[in-house]
Amino acid sequence: MIQTEHQRRAYLEALGIDVWVPRDQADMQDNPVAAEQDETKLDWQQLREAVAACTRCILHESRTQTVFGVGDPDADWMIIGEAPGAEEDRRGEPFVGRAGKLLDEMLRAIGQKRESVFIANILKCRPPNNRDPKADEASSCRGYLERQIDLVSPKIILAAGRIAAQQLLGTDAPVGRLRGKLHHLREIPVVVTYHPAYLLRSPSQKRKAWDDLCMAKRLADGSPA
């Protein structure tokens, strides 16, 4: 007779025999959502729990906490950045600090605010020393991001920065070649712009970022790009 792992454990425990389970397996048994592989069936709460318990890549070993995303779950606008930084890792919220304040100002300029959009990242954990995400790390997180996009169902996605744009669009083209053009991700319009952190270092590019925001607003409002 084929015996399942659950039956084997129950049998040994009934005999008073200690059962040792690897920690990663124990975590998944204690939290069934963490073991869920099909993100397409998760609701917001289940998805949040799955992300919080995630150990799919090595980044879980160094994180303070995961950075799930914030904002309106029914937003027309979805802002996607690259990965949490040190402050985001401490606070569990994307786009905080100086770059976050600039993003807030950019949103206000087009009649939006942090609470009216949904903000997420390609990665849910901070890479050490804020290095670029590795391919396997981005791949491990992709299902979570895809489900967030499905749940929000935005009218427009604003890809902030090179990493976000390249990962979302599956390209290695630089931001300068991607911005100013209309892209799509599963029929959702995608506009590429510079990351707020880059704009802090290169304020002369803010005019181009403004043009990107205006293009995104037109698309979100249903007007031609």
Secondary structure, 3 states (H helix, E strand, C coil): CCCCHHHHHHHHHHCCCCCCCCHHHHHHHHCHHHHCCCHHHCCHHHHHHHHHCCCCCHHHHCCCCCCCCEECCCCCEEEEECCCCHHHHHHCCCCCHHHHHHHHHHHHHCCCCHHHCEEEECCCCCCHHHCCCCHHHHHHHHHHHHHHHHHHCCCEEEEECHHHHHHHHCCCCCHHHHCCCCEEECCEEEEEECCHHHHHHCHHHHHHHHHHHHHHHHHHCCCCC
